[in-house]
């Protein structure tokens, strides 16, 4: 998932921005599915970005923001708005159904690994997180 830093290719940057925004909504939906987002979930999310996502994609948008940071931005916006988990998941689901081949196998595995890290961060995986991750696995064709 690499893109050019050139401003002559905004459509490439827009695709990355859209993909990472969609992922930010997904990861927020996992953290918020029990109706609260706790610090441990935020920490797990940020650690997964730094340890895994940033290593894979070092691309920048047209103003020099690391493309992966759009996950942070979308997560934080959804959190500050108090977006319901189901609504955040629906954003990701609609994007995935519209473009089912947007992620390769490695990225799908990382998506699931990140979702599990968030779910496990606070006292283990609860029933609502299990259900949501099951839906995610099915959506990604990993069930």
N, C-alpha and C positions, 0 to 999 in steps of 0.2 A: 504494500500500500504506500507507494512513494509518489510524490508529485513534484512538479517544478516550482521553484521559488519565483519564477518570472511572472510579471504582471500581465504578460501577453496571453496567459492561459487561465483566465479566471474560471472557466468551466471545470477544469481539473481541480482547482482549489475548492470550488463550490461543492463538488462531489465529495471531497474529503471532509469538508465542513459538515455537509449533510450526514455523511456516514457517522462521523464522530458525535454529532449532536444526537443522532438517533441512538447511539450506544450510551451516551450520557443519560438519556431518558430511560433506557433499559436498566442500567445499573442503579439509577435512582429508584425505579419501581421495585427492585429487589430490596433495597434498603428500607423503603417506605411501606412495604406490603403488610407489615404488622402495625401500621398507622403511626410509627415514629421512626426517626432516623437518629441513631445514637453515634457518639464519637467513635466507637470502635469500628463501626461500619464505614464511616468517612475515612478513617485511617487505613482500613483494608483497601478501600477503593483507590486512595492516593498512592499507596504502596504498589498496587498492581499496575497502575499507570507508570510509575517511575521504574519499576523493576522489569516490566515486560513490554508494555505498549510503546514506551519511549525508545526502547532499544530497537524495536522493529521499524518504527517510522520516525525519522528525524526531519521530515519535510516541514516547510514553513508556508504560511499563507502569504498573500500579497503585501501585508504590512509587517511581516516578520514574526507572527505568532506561530508557535509550534502547532501543527495541525491537530495532534493528539489532545491538546489542551481544550479543544472544543467539547470533549467529553466532560471535563471539569466544569466548563461554563454552563453546559446544558443541565448537568446534575445540580449545580448550585442554583440556577434559575428555577428549576422545578421545585427544589427544596424551599427556596425563599417564597415562592408563590403558594406553597402548600398544595401542590398538585397531587391529586389522588394517585395512588400507585397504579390503579387500573388504567387511568388516562395516560400515564407515562408509558406503560407497557403497550397500550394501543398505538401510540406514536411509532414505537419500534416495530410492532407487528405490521402495521400498514406499510411502512417502508420496506420491510423484509418481503412481504407478499407482493409488493409492486416490483421489486428487484430481487428475486430469490437467489440469484447467483452473485450477489454483491460481495460475499465473503467466501474465501477459500477454506479448505478443511482446517488448516492450521489456525486461521483466525477464528473459525467457529469454536475450535477447542479452547482458544484463549478467552473467548467470550464466556464460555461455560465455566472455565477456571476462575475468571474474575467474578462472575455471579456467585459461585460457590464460596469464594473467599469473603465476599461481602456478607453472605448469609451465615457463614460460620463465625463471623467476627464477634457476635454478641450472643453468648450463651448457647451456641449451637444453632442448628437449622430448625426452625419451627415449622408447623404444619402449613402455614400460608406460604412460606418460602419454598417448601418442598413442592407444593402445587404450582407455584409460579415457575420454578426451575423446570418442572416437568413439561409445562406448556412451552417453555423456551427450547428445551431439547427437541420436542416435537416440531416446533416451528423451524428449527435449524436442521431438521432431518437427522438428529442424533439420538433418538429414543431407542 
